[in-house]
């Protein structure tokens, strides 16, 4: 006879999550690090009560492992913190996030999209309207006259990798198992949503005891079939100018050593995407730095002449391919190593569907003693050295009264320890970081650029800091955030203070949207709507707004300093590292100074007709660049014959 345990649906969810573990390479760890939550009428009596019971049990010493509750200030920010945590943990640990029905739930949508686009696990537990519908319409219910089974939570469907609504307790076990299947699958992971009607959350049920037994989910390292590996090795051996593009899959697979071994054995240079930056240390002999629209002159020059592009764990986004213009050799072929089939088949490449680490190890064996010519090695090293000189110049530039943004990056790079983590997400900073930041550790670079979500930075930094603490790592976490992103979301400063986390936040104040301002200018729109200025009779072209972001950060509980010179900035960052806690360094920068570029293109369509001369000129330049764009339709195997 099956033994049962009487619990509410919410209590059963919490008990199940506490029993979930993940294992890879013989290392087993609890999968859920905790649950972020903001409570309202849609979850306070259900999930809220269940989390309270567990906390009381832990405080009484009756249970060691609990789903610890963390109090957020903004639902979107809670998801950002959860996603950043999962990224630093290589997707082997995650958070649940609970929100109330209505605006609390819809605030999750942006964070869910970010998680799914970046393929990072997070479990969303939004409250929902009554399953019984006896009191409809309830507070915050969206009534649809054509659909009775509809709520605002349905907005989470297109941004979730798995979505379910639990109308009855009997549905919960299958939904929970499906949720874990997706969350622990490297190829399919992302946001998972289990919508929980508020009356169902509080409903009691006799659950089979085995539902709450310890369950270990194995994360496999699949290896492509031998025939495909042999075919890939033949492509490599027949190439003369190959280039590796290392993506985030290298980091998540912990394939850095295998990548280094392959590059060293074959001499193939390695370029990095945003997510893959840190796959090799910046000064590794085979590293040529960032590739694509925000790439280095070295990587993009090699990409332009590459006859074989070996993508490892990359999605080949438009920034990586410079909108499909950077790989310009007429006979270029693609070989794609990826655990996700959807990425492995991109650009008509030969698909090696498998784990990055074991696939690279297999390729090393298969290619034998093959290597690129010494002249190609020398060329790659010379290009990389020339770019490093450019970085030196950008790091040391003196732009006048206010520091150049590149100077701030240089000072920060010099001041931080090799294992420290820089966190960023949107604006001009990610592009400058991608091409200029000298990463020395595979976890030293954390830039969210799949969704490039303004407001991710501080919440994401908090998530990284929590992961660092849980792993017992000796790292400082430094958030770089522009004034635009800071104004969008800064509330988790309060949470970082509440949780006693060490977090350094550098606010780069340039009084507007620097990145979009430059883009606006390049497409002929004259930086319209990108400056933070007071309104006058002719538009938003008045004085600088009297906004004091440093004072704002101080009001949220942070320890704040203002850096007005090179010496002050260096000293204040060093002091923040030494003292710990939540420290904010505010620095004014010169928005007119631009970082060095590699002349790579990004496809942003320009108005085909316009009365503005600036737009007409931009359109002419756009059409010229558009002609360089390619679709890469010929199969790799066809081009190799």
FIBA-297564 format. One line per field, with one value per residue (C-alpha): residue in one letter; z, x, y. Coordinates in Angstrom, 1 decimal, decimal comma, always signed. Layout:
N
aa: a;...
zz: Z;...
xx: X;...
yy: Y;...
! end
This chain:
641
aa: x;x;x;x;x;x;x;x;x;x;x;x;x;x;x;x;x;x;x;x;x;x;x;x;x;x;x;x;x;x;x;x;x;x;x;x;x;x;x;x;x;x;x;x;x;x;x;x;x;x;x;x;x;x;x;x;x;x;x;x;x;x;x;x;x;x;x;x;x;x;x;x;x;x;x;x;x;x;x;x;x;x;x;x;x;x;x;x;x;x;x;x;x;x;x;x;x;x;x;x;x;x;x;x;x;x;x;x;x;x;x;x;x;x;x;x;x;x;x;x;x;x;x;x;x;x;x;x;x;x;x;x;x;x;x;x;x;x;x;x;x;x;x;x;x;x;x;x;x;x;x;x;x;x;x;x;x;x;x;x;x;x;x;x;x;x;x;x;x;x;x;x;x;x;x;x;x;x;x;x;x;x;x;x;x;x;x;x;x;x;x;x;x;x;x;x;x;x;x;x;x;x;x;x;x;x;x;x;x;x;x;x;x;x;x;x;x;x;x;x;x;x;x;x;x;x;x;x;x;x;x;x;x;x;x;x;x;x;x;x;x;x;x;x;x;x;x;x;x;x;x;x;x;x;x;x;x;x;x;x;x;x;x;x;x;x;x;x;x;x;x;x;x;x;x;x;x;x;x;x;x;x;x;x;x;x;x;x;x;x;x;x;x;x;x;x;x;x;x;x;x;x;x;x;x;x;x;x;x;x;x;x;x;x;x;x;x;x;x;x;x;x;x;x;x;x;x;x;x;x;x;x;x;x;x;x;x;x;x;x;x;x;x;x;x;x;x;x;x;x;x;x;x;x;x;x;x;x;x;x;x;x;x;x;x;x;x;x;x;x;x;x;x;x;x;x;x;x;x;x;x;x;x;x;x;x;x;x;x;x;x;x;x;x;x;x;x;x;x;x;x;x;x;x;x;x;x;x;x;x;x;x;x;x;x;x;x;x;x;x;x;x;x;x;x;x;x;x;x;x;x;x;x;x;x;x;x;x;x;x;x;x;x;x;x;x;x;x;x;x;x;x;x;x;x;x;x;x;x;x;x;x;x;x;x;x;x;x;x;x;x;x;x;x;x;x;x;x;x;x;x;x;x;x;x;x;x;x;x;x;x;x;x;x;x;x;x;x;x;x;x;x;x;x;x;x;x;x;x;x;x;x;x;x;x;x;x;x;x;x;x;x;x;x;x;x;x;x;x;x;x;x;x;x;x;x;x;x;x;x;x;x;x;x;x;x;x;x;x;x;x;x;x;x;x;x;x;x;x;x;x;x;x;x;x;x;x;x;x;x;x;x;x;x;x;x;x;x;x;x;x;x;x;x;x;x;x;x;x;x;x;x;x;x;x;x;x;x;x;x;x;x;x;x;x;x;x;x;x;x;x;x;x;x;x;x;x;x;x;x;x;x;x;x;x;x;x;x;x;x;x;x;x;x;x;x;x;x;x;x;x
zz: +0,0;-1,0;+2,0;+1,7;+3,2;+3,6;+2,5;+0,6;-3,0;-2,1;+0,7;-1,7;-4,3;-1,7;-0,3;-3,9;-4,8;-1,7;-2,7;-6,2;-6,9;-10,0;-10,9;-13,5;-13,7;-10,3;-8,5;-6,9;-5,5;-4,5;-7,5;-5,9;-3,9;-2,6;-3,6;-4,4;-3,6;-3,3;-1,7;-2,5;-2,2;-5,0;-3,1;+0,5;+1,9;-0,3;-1,2;+1,5;+4,2;+2,9;+2,9;+6,4;+7,7;+6,3;+7,8;+11,2;+10,9;+10,0;+12,8;+15,2;+13,9;+12,7;+9,1;+7,4;+3,8;+3,1;+0,3;+1,8;+1,1;-0,2;-0,3;-3,5;-4,4;-8,0;-9,6;-12,8;-10,7;-8,8;-12,0;-13,1;-9,8;-10,2;-13,8;-12,9;-10,1;-12,5;-15,0;-12,5;-11,3;-14,9;-14,9;-12,2;-9,6;-9,9;-8,0;-7,9;-8,1;-6,7;-7,4;-6,8;-9,4;-11,6;-11,9;-9,9;-12,4;-15,5;-14,1;-14,5;-18,3;-19,1;-16,8;-18,2;-21,7;-20,6;-19,1;-22,1;-24,6;-22,7;-21,9;-18,2;-15,8;-13,5;-12,1;-12,0;-9,5;-10,2;-8,3;-10,5;-10,3;-8,6;-10,3;-8,9;-10,4;-7,7;-7,0;-10,5;-11,4;-8,5;-7,9;-10,8;-13,0;-16,7;-18,1;-21,6;-22,9;-25,4;-23,1;-19,6;-19,0;-19,4;-17,1;-17,3;-16,7;-20,2;-21,2;-19,9;-22,4;-25,3;-23,1;-21,2;-22,2;-20,3;-19,1;-17,0;-14,9;-12,0;-11,8;-9,6;-7,1;-9,2;-12,0;-9,8;-9,8;-13,6;-13,9;-11,4;-13,2;-16,5;-15,0;-13,7;-17,1;-18,8;-16,1;-16,1;-19,9;-21,2;-24,7;-23,6;-20,4;-19,8;-17,9;-16,6;-15,4;-13,1;-12,6;-9,3;-8,8;-5,3;-4,1;-5,4;-3,6;-0,2;-1,0;+0,9;-0,7;+0,2;-1,8;-2,4;-0,2;-3,1;-4,7;-2,0;-2,1;-3,0;-6,8;-8,7;-12,2;-14,3;-16,7;-19,5;-21,7;-25,1;-27,7;-31,4;-33,4;-34,6;-38,3;-37,8;-35,7;-38,5;-41,1;-38,9;-38,6;-42,4;-42,7;-40,2;-41,9;-45,3;-44,0;-44,3;-42,3;-39,7;-36,8;-33,6;-32,3;-28,6;-27,1;-23,8;-24,2;-23,6;-20,2;-19,1;-20,2;-18,3;-21,6;-21,2;-20,8;-23,7;-25,9;-24,9;-25,6;-29,0;-29,9;-28,7;-30,5;-33,8;-33,7;-34,6;-33,2;-30,9;-31,0;-28,4;-28,3;-25,4;-23,6;-24,4;-23,3;-20,8;-22,6;-22,8;-20,8;-22,8;-23,0;-24,2;-27,4;-29,5;-28,2;-30,7;-28,6;-29,3;-32,6;-34,6;-34,3;-31,0;-31,9;-32,2;-35,4;-34,9;-34,6;-37,4;-39,8;-39,2;-39,6;-42,9;-44,3;-42,6;-44,8;-41,9;-38,9;-35,9;-33,7;-30,2;-28,0;-29,8;-31,1;-33,9;-33,1;-35,4;-33,2;-33,5;-37,3;-37,8;-39,3;-41,5;-43,0;-41,0;-42,6;-46,1;-47,7;-50,8;-49,8;-46,1;-44,3;-40,8;-38,3;-35,3;-31,9;-29,8;-27,4;-29,0;-32,5;-33,3;-33,0;-34,4;-37,8;-38,2;-41,2;-43,0;-40,9;-40,3;-37,0;-34,1;-31,6;-28,3;-25,2;-25,9;-23,7;-24,8;-28,4;-28,4;-26,7;-29,4;-32,2;-30,8;-31,1;-34,5;-36,2;-35,0;-35,5;-37,9;-37,4;-39,2;-40,9;-38,9;-41,1;-40,1;-36,4;-36,7;-38,5;-35,7;-33,0;-34,8;-35,2;-31,5;-30,4;-32,5;-30,8;-27,4;-28,1;-29,1;-25,8;-23,9;-25,7;-24,9;-21,3;-20,9;-22,9;-21,3;-22,6;-20,5;-17,4;-17,3;-17,6;-20,8;-20,4;-21,8;-19,1;-16,4;-17,8;-17,8;-14,2;-13,1;-15,0;-13,3;-9,8;-9,8;-9,0;-11,7;-10,3;-9,7;-11,7;-13,8;-14,4;-17,1;-19,6;-21,8;-23,3;-24,6;-21,8;-23,1;-26,5;-24,9;-22,4;-25,1;-27,1;-24,4;-21,1;-20,3;-18,8;-16,8;-15,4;-17,1;-14,6;-14,6;-17,2;-16,8;-19,5;-20,3;-24,1;-25,3;-24,3;-23,5;-20,8;-19,2;-15,5;-15,3;-13,9;-10,2;-9,7;-11,8;-9,7;-6,6;-8,0;-8,9;-5,4;-3,9;-6,1;-5,2;-1,5;-1,9;-3,7;-1,2;-3,9;-3,3;-5,7;-5,6;-7,8;-9,6;-11,4;-14,2;-14,9;-16,9;-15,8;-18,1;-16,8;-13,2;-13,5;-14,9;-12,0;-8,9;-6,1;-5,4;-3,7;-0,8;-1,1;-1,2;+1,9;+3,6;+2,7;+3,8;+0,4;-0,9;-4,1;-5,8;-8,1;-10,5;-11,8;-15,1;-15,5;-19,0;-18,9;-21,5;-23,7;-25,1;-27,1;-28,7;-29,1;-31,3;-33,1;-33,7;-35,1;-37,4;-38,9;-39,4;-36,5;-34,9;-31,4;-31,1;-27,7;-26,3;-24,1;-20,6;-21,0;-19,8;-22,2;-24,0;-26,6;-29,3;-27,6;-25,1;-25,6;-22,4;-19,4;-17,9;-15,6;-11,9;-11,1;-8,3;-8,7;-6,0;-3,5;-4,7;-4,1;-0,6;+0,2;-0,6;+2,0;+0,0;+1,0;-1,7;-3,0;-6,0;-8,2;-10,1;-11,1;-12,0;-8,5;-6,8;-8,8;-8,3;-4,5;-4,1;-5,9;-3,8;-0,6;-1,6;-2,2;+1,2;+3,3;+1,7;+2,0;-0,7;-2,1;-5,0;-6,9;-9,0;-11,9;-14,5;-18,0;-21,3;-23,6;-26,7;-26,5;-28,3;-27,9;-30,8;-33,3;-35,9;-38,6;-38,3;-39,3;-37,5;-39,5;-38,4;-41,3;-42,2;-43,5;-47,2;-47,8;-45,6;-45,8;-43,5;-45,2;-42,4;-42,9;-46,7;-46,2;-43,6;-46,1;-48,8;-46,4;-45,2;-48,8;-49,4;-46,3;-47,0;-50,2;-48,1;-46,3;-47,0;-46,1;-46,1;-47,6;-49,1;-46,9;-45,3;-46,8;-50,3;-50,1;-48,8;-51,9
xx: +0,0;+1,4;+2,1;+0,8;+1,6;-1,1;+0,1;-1,3;-0,3;+2,0;+3,6;+4,0;+5,8;+8,3;+8,9;+9,5;+11,9;+14,0;+14,5;+15,8;+19,5;+21,7;+24,8;+27,5;+30,9;+30,2;+29,5;+26,1;+24,5;+21,1;+19,6;+17,5;+19,4;+16,3;+13,1;+12,8;+9,5;+7,2;+3,9;+0,4;-3,0;-2,2;+0,6;+0,9;-1,4;-0,1;+3,6;+4,2;+2,8;+4,8;+8,1;+7,4;+6,9;+10,2;+12,0;+10,6;+11,6;+15,2;+15,4;+14,3;+17,0;+14,7;+15,7;+19,0;+18,2;+15,3;+14,2;+15,3;+13,3;+14,8;+12,9;+13,1;+12,0;+11,0;+9,7;+11,8;+14,9;+14,3;+14,4;+17,6;+19,2;+18,1;+19,4;+22,7;+23,1;+22,4;+24,9;+27,7;+26,8;+27,1;+23,3;+23,9;+21,9;+18,9;+16,3;+12,5;+10,7;+7,2;+5,0;+1,4;-1,3;-1,7;+1,1;+3,4;+3,1;+3,3;+6,5;+8,1;+7,8;+11,0;+13,1;+11,6;+12,4;+16,0;+16,3;+14,9;+17,0;+20,1;+19,1;+19,5;+17,2;+14,7;+11,4;+8,6;+5,7;+3,2;-0,1;-3,2;-6,9;-9,3;-9,6;-13,1;-14,1;-16,8;-15,9;-15,0;-13,9;-11,4;-9,0;-6,5;-8,2;-8,1;-11,5;-11,6;-15,2;-14,1;-11,9;-12,8;-9,5;-7,3;-5,3;-2,4;-0,1;-0,7;+1,7;+4,4;+3,7;+5,8;+8,8;+8,7;+10,3;+7,6;+4,3;+1,5;-1,4;-2,3;-6,1;-6,2;-3,7;-3,5;-1,9;+1,1;+3,4;+3,6;+4,0;+6,9;+8,7;+8,3;+9,6;+12,7;+13,2;+13,4;+15,4;+18,2;+18,4;+21,3;+19,8;+16,2;+16,6;+15,2;+12,2;+9,7;+6,4;+3,9;+0,9;-0,7;-4,3;-4,5;-7,3;-5,4;-2,2;-4,1;-5,9;-4,8;-4,2;-2,8;+0,4;+2,4;+5,4;+7,8;+7,1;+9,3;+12,1;+15,6;+15,8;+19,1;+18,9;+22,0;+23,4;+24,9;+27,8;+26,5;+29,1;+28,3;+28,3;+31,7;+30,9;+30,2;+33,4;+35,4;+33,8;+34,5;+38,1;+38,4;+37,1;+39,6;+42,5;+41,6;+41,4;+44,3;+42,9;+40,5;+39,1;+37,4;+34,4;+34,0;+30,6;+28,9;+28,6;+32,4;+31,9;+28,9;+30,5;+33,7;+35,5;+38,2;+41,0;+39,9;+39,6;+43,1;+44,5;+42,8;+44,1;+47,6;+47,8;+46,4;+47,4;+43,9;+43,2;+40,2;+37,8;+35,1;+31,5;+30,1;+28,9;+32,1;+34,5;+36,9;+36,9;+40,7;+42,7;+43,1;+46,9;+46,8;+48,9;+46,0;+43,5;+42,5;+39,8;+36,2;+34,5;+31,8;+30,1;+31,9;+35,0;+38,7;+40,6;+42,5;+39,5;+37,5;+40,5;+41,0;+37,2;+37,3;+39,8;+38,8;+38,0;+36,6;+34,8;+34,5;+31,7;+31,8;+28,8;+27,7;+24,3;+25,9;+23,9;+23,9;+26,5;+28,8;+28,5;+28,4;+24,9;+26,4;+29,2;+32,3;+32,9;+33,6;+35,8;+33,8;+34,3;+33,9;+32,6;+31,1;+31,5;+29,3;+29,7;+26,7;+24,5;+21,4;+20,5;+19,0;+22,4;+24,4;+22,7;+23,1;+24,9;+24,5;+27,3;+28,3;+26,5;+28,2;+25,4;+27,1;+28,8;+31,6;+34,2;+33,9;+33,5;+36,7;+38,5;+37,3;+38,4;+41,9;+42,3;+40,7;+42,8;+46,0;+49,1;+47,5;+48,2;+47,9;+51,0;+53,6;+52,8;+49,2;+50,2;+52,5;+49,9;+47,3;+49,8;+50,8;+47,2;+46,5;+49,6;+48,6;+45,2;+46,6;+48,6;+45,3;+43,9;+46,8;+46,2;+42,5;+43,1;+45,5;+43,7;+43,3;+40,2;+40,3;+38,2;+36,0;+37,5;+37,0;+34,9;+37,8;+40,1;+37,6;+37,7;+41,5;+41,7;+39,2;+40,9;+44,2;+42,7;+40,7;+42,2;+42,3;+39,4;+37,1;+33,9;+32,7;+29,0;+27,2;+24,3;+23,3;+24,4;+27,9;+29,6;+29,1;+30,6;+33,6;+34,0;+33,8;+36,6;+38,7;+38,3;+41,3;+39,7;+42,0;+39,5;+36,8;+34,2;+35,7;+33,3;+29,6;+27,8;+24,2;+24,0;+21,5;+18,6;+20,9;+18,4;+18,7;+18,3;+19,9;+23,2;+22,6;+20,2;+22,5;+25,5;+23,6;+22,9;+26,6;+27,6;+25,2;+26,7;+30,2;+29,3;+27,6;+30,6;+33,0;+35,0;+37,5;+36,1;+34,9;+31,9;+31,9;+28,8;+29,4;+26,2;+25,4;+23,1;+20,3;+20,3;+20,7;+17,5;+15,6;+16,3;+18,4;+16,1;+18,2;+20,8;+18,4;+18,3;+22,1;+22,4;+19,7;+21,5;+24,9;+26,5;+29,7;+29,0;+30,9;+28,7;+30,4;+27,9;+29,2;+27,4;+27,4;+23,9;+22,1;+22,1;+25,6;+25,3;+21,9;+23,1;+26,0;+23,7;+21,2;+23,9;+25,1;+21,6;+21,0;+18,7;+21,0;+21,0;+17,3;+15,8;+19,1;+20,3;+19,1;+18,3;+15,5;+12,8;+13,0;+10,8;+12,7;+12,8;+14,9;+18,0;+18,2;+20,5;+21,6;+19,0;+19,8;+19,8;+22,2;+22,5;+25,2;+22,8;+20,1;+22,3;+23,2;+19,5;+19,1;+21,7;+25,0;+28,3;+28,9;+32,0;+32,5;+35,6;+36,7;+40,1;+42,2;+43,7;+40,4;+38,8;+41,6;+41,7;+38,0;+37,7;+40,6;+38,9;+35,6;+37,3;+39,0;+36,0;+33,3;+29,6;+27,7;+29,8;+29,0;+31,6;+30,1;+32,2;+31,5;+32,7;+33,0;+30,3;+32,0;+35,0;+34,5;+36,3;+38,4;+36,4;+37,1;+34,8;+32,5;+28,8;+25,5;+22,3;+20,0;+17,8;+17,8;+14,8;+14,5;+13,2;+13,7;+13,9;+17,0;+20,4;+21,9;+19,4;+20,0;+23,7;+23,2;+20,9;+23,6;+26,1;+23,6;+22,9;+26,7;+27,1;+23,9;+25,5;+28,1;+25,5;+25,4;+23,0;+25,6;+23,2;+25,6;+26,1;+29,6;+30,0;+29,2;+31,8;+34,4;+34,4
yy: +0,0;+3,4;+5,6;+9,2;+12,6;+15,2;+18,6;+21,6;+22,0;+24,8;+22,8;+19,9;+22,1;+23,3;+19,8;+18,5;+21,3;+20,6;+17,0;+17,8;+17,3;+17,4;+15,4;+15,8;+14,1;+12,4;+15,7;+16,0;+19,2;+20,4;+22,0;+24,8;+27,4;+29,0;+30,9;+34,6;+36,1;+39,1;+38,2;+39,4;+37,9;+35,4;+33,6;+34,8;+32,1;+29,3;+29,5;+32,1;+29,9;+26,9;+28,8;+30,1;+26,5;+25,4;+28,4;+27,7;+24,0;+25,1;+27,5;+24,8;+22,6;+19,9;+20,1;+21,1;+21,6;+23,9;+26,1;+29,4;+32,4;+35,7;+38,9;+40,9;+44,5;+44,0;+40,8;+41,3;+41,9;+38,7;+36,7;+38,5;+37,6;+34,0;+33,8;+35,3;+32,8;+29,9;+31,3;+31,5;+28,0;+26,7;+25,9;+23,2;+25,2;+27,5;+29,5;+29,4;+32,8;+33,4;+36,4;+37,3;+37,2;+40,3;+42,9;+40,7;+38,0;+40,2;+41,8;+38,3;+38,3;+40,3;+38,2;+35,0;+36,1;+36,9;+33,4;+31,6;+33,5;+32,9;+29,3;+29,6;+27,8;+29,5;+28,2;+30,7;+30,1;+32,9;+33,0;+32,8;+33,5;+31,0;+27,6;+27,3;+30,7;+31,2;+34,8;+35,9;+38,5;+38,7;+41,5;+41,9;+39,3;+39,9;+39,0;+37,6;+37,3;+34,6;+32,5;+31,4;+29,6;+32,7;+35,0;+37,4;+34,5;+33,4;+36,2;+34,0;+31,2;+32,5;+33,2;+29,9;+26,6;+24,8;+26,2;+24,5;+25,7;+23,5;+23,4;+20,2;+18,7;+15,5;+17,5;+18,6;+15,5;+15,3;+19,1;+19,1;+16,3;+18,0;+21,2;+19,4;+17,7;+21,0;+22,9;+20,3;+19,8;+22,0;+22,1;+22,9;+24,9;+28,4;+29,8;+27,2;+28,5;+26,6;+28,9;+28,2;+29,4;+30,8;+28,5;+25,4;+26,5;+26,2;+22,9;+19,8;+16,5;+13,0;+12,8;+9,6;+9,7;+8,8;+12,2;+13,8;+11,2;+12,5;+12,6;+13,1;+14,4;+13,4;+16,1;+14,0;+14,8;+13,5;+12,7;+13,0;+9,8;+8,7;+9,2;+12,9;+13,3;+11,7;+13,9;+17,0;+15,9;+15,7;+19,2;+20,5;+18,7;+20,1;+23,7;+26,2;+29,2;+27,8;+29,9;+28,7;+30,8;+30,0;+30,6;+30,3;+26,5;+26,3;+28,0;+26,0;+22,7;+23,6;+22,9;+25,6;+23,1;+21,0;+24,1;+25,2;+21,7;+21,7;+25,2;+24,4;+21,1;+22,4;+26,1;+27,2;+30,7;+31,2;+34,1;+34,7;+35,7;+37,8;+34,6;+32,8;+35,5;+33,9;+30,6;+31,3;+33,8;+37,0;+36,4;+32,8;+32,5;+31,3;+33,9;+36,6;+38,2;+39,2;+38,6;+40,3;+43,7;+44,5;+42,5;+43,1;+43,9;+40,7;+38,3;+40,0;+40,0;+36,3;+35,7;+37,6;+35,1;+32,0;+29,0;+27,0;+28,4;+26,0;+27,2;+25,7;+26,3;+29,5;+30,6;+32,6;+35,7;+38,7;+40,4;+37,4;+37,2;+41,0;+40,4;+37,7;+39,8;+39,0;+35,6;+36,8;+34,1;+32,8;+29,2;+29,5;+26,4;+25,9;+23,2;+23,6;+21,8;+22,4;+20,4;+22,1;+20,9;+24,3;+25,9;+23,0;+23,3;+27,1;+28,6;+25,3;+23,9;+20,3;+19,6;+17,9;+17,7;+17,0;+18,4;+20,9;+19,3;+15,7;+16,6;+18,7;+15,9;+13,5;+15,9;+16,2;+12,5;+12,3;+15,1;+13,5;+15,6;+18,0;+21,7;+25,0;+26,4;+28,4;+31,4;+31,3;+31,0;+34,0;+36,1;+35,4;+36,3;+39,5;+40,6;+39,8;+41,7;+44,8;+44,8;+44,5;+47,7;+49,3;+48,2;+49,7;+53,1;+53,0;+52,1;+55,1;+57,8;+61,2;+62,8;+65,9;+66,9;+63,8;+60,3;+58,4;+55,3;+53,2;+54,8;+53,7;+50,1;+50,2;+51,3;+48,8;+46,0;+46,9;+47,1;+43,9;+40,5;+37,8;+35,9;+38,9;+39,1;+42,1;+42,2;+44,2;+44,0;+46,9;+50,2;+51,1;+49,2;+45,7;+46,5;+48,2;+45,3;+42,7;+44,1;+45,7;+43,7;+41,5;+38,4;+36,2;+33,6;+31,7;+33,1;+36,6;+38,0;+38,1;+40,2;+39,4;+40,1;+37,6;+39,9;+42,9;+43,9;+47,3;+47,0;+43,5;+44,7;+45,3;+42,4;+40,2;+41,2;+40,3;+36,8;+36,3;+37,4;+34,9;+32,1;+33,1;+32,9;+29,5;+28,1;+29,6;+31,3;+34,1;+36,7;+40,2;+41,0;+44,4;+45,7;+48,2;+50,1;+53,2;+56,0;+54,8;+51,2;+52,4;+54,6;+51,6;+49,3;+49,9;+48,5;+45,3;+47,5;+47,3;+43,5;+43,2;+45,3;+43,2;+40,0;+41,3;+40,6;+42,1;+44,0;+46,8;+48,9;+51,4;+53,9;+55,4;+58,7;+60,1;+61,8;+59,7;+56,6;+56,5;+53,4;+54,2;+57,8;+56,6;+54,2;+57,0;+59,2;+56,4;+55,9;+59,6;+60,2;+62,8;+61,2;+62,2;+61,2;+59,8;+62,7;+63,4;+67,1;+69,4;+70,3;+73,7;+75,2;+73,3;+69,9;+67,9;+70,1;+72,1;+71,8;+68,5;+67,1;+67,7;+64,0;+62,8;+59,0;+58,8;+60,3;+57,9;+54,9;+56,2;+56,5;+52,8;+51,8;+51,6;+53,2;+55,8;+57,6;+59,9;+59,6;+62,7;+61,6;+58,5;+58,4;+58,7;+56,0;+53,5;+54,3;+54,0;+50,7;+49,3;+50,6;+49,0;+45,6;+45,9;+47,0;+44,7;+45,3;+47,2;+50,0;+52,4;+54,3;+57,1;+58,4;+61,0;+60,1;+61,9;+60,6;+62,0;+59,7;+56,4;+53,1;+51,8;+49,7;+47,0;+48,4;+45,4;+46,0;+45,5;+45,4;+48,2;+49,3;+53,0;+54,9;+54,3;+57,8;+60,9;+64,7;+64,6;+64,8;+62,8;+60,0;+60,0;+59,7;+56,9;+55,1;+55,1;+53,7;+51,0;+49,9;+49,5;+47,3;+45,4;+44,0;+42,3;+40,2;+36,5;+33,7;+30,8;+28,3;+25,8;+22,7;+22,3;+18,9;+20,2;+23,0;+20,5;+18,4
! end
